């Protein structure tokens, strides 16, 4: 513990006082900024988690698509495709979707009440893939193409790539937002430190004249602002942590009656442990930035004082 | 031969482009010496003390402190030099939010010493200057004389090699002034160099010591 003397609580009175009104303002600003940064980070993590979940679900499925061909018995082709799939390594289940199921899938795009009997609606075989052994979809695709004209295999790669792109964009935006908010916290602390030093110039002058080093004075101020920012960051982080379940509830409410369907398609937005850990990290980062910025600002201010 | 604690050689000082307020100041304070710095109000006694403290830099000439040339003293060296000096400011410059005890202990606290290592020392010195009962009082409730003694105790606590005192008896009655003077003489007897800036002739007449007289921006020595 002797190596961490600076962490020990000093029961002696503070050497440099800061204006209580300015301290309260800084406390409020840092708490609000921490709240926003923590929400941005946790929100991004929730989106990323949902995206991971959805991509994993998509990766566990594939679809064989059969376009009706003149002169061919589509039901026989479907049965052949399903049997080829069942024989392929890594396919746990192959389920033929009935024509009614295939038409139902078109409903969201074409609407209800249309007579699709005359249309060449593609028929589908839904495949559930196993992780072990790993499926060789390219080999299955080649066999299907060789044996069944008009058969194709969709591994949902395009959807996964698009979802990954959207999720990465959201993550990038959240990271940029967080950086801006952390920079704003740093600036607020820098202004507060300069204000405190300007307001305590006499005290700082006395400290130097009785033999305090710049490092000592800077540390006195940095520890003061670190304590203040840590308290503010804790308050902001606590507020963000309490808001997360509320956000999840609002998201569920916003999806309304179609929530369960959207859940199947897009996954559900859930609040995981990682989101709470991220909030904790954001709070720690805000407090650390406050301490570092305050010490650097104080040292710079002292250099300026010396330069006259 | 020991180096002077302070040596000024043709030192001049002006603020900005204004006229020179101190010119051709040359003197030396020998180790273990005792002297008064005197002169009419506004003659520049406090300014000269600030030059020694390096809170002001000369416009010309050479200042040497403890053998080091002032122009080369900065950063850690400046702190090290200041720790070898104890200063009694004319306006005391006590920190109002700290108790008398905390104010007196300040030079030791900024050296990052543990409180347990200096508590007894500070209490002893406070008792010696007659402030034992006022250790936990804040400066705003102290009388002028009590503040004066707290400022003197703060200057002495780290046992400096040089004491600079600016009008240290300006706010006290003659009896206390004599007592404080005896305190400075005692410190000097123990080897500390002392420079007392004062315009109190009665005080100076009590001691047969060198007088440095500032007048019209120039220094005259009366050994």
Interface residues (C-beta under 8 A of the other chain):
Chain A: X12 X13 X14 X15 X17 X202 X203 X205 X206 X207 X208 X209 X210 X211 X212 X213 X214 X216 X306
Chain B: X53 X55 X74 X75 X76 X79 X82 X83 X87 X93 X95 X97 X98 X99 X102 X106 X107 X109 X110 X111 X112 X115 X154 X158
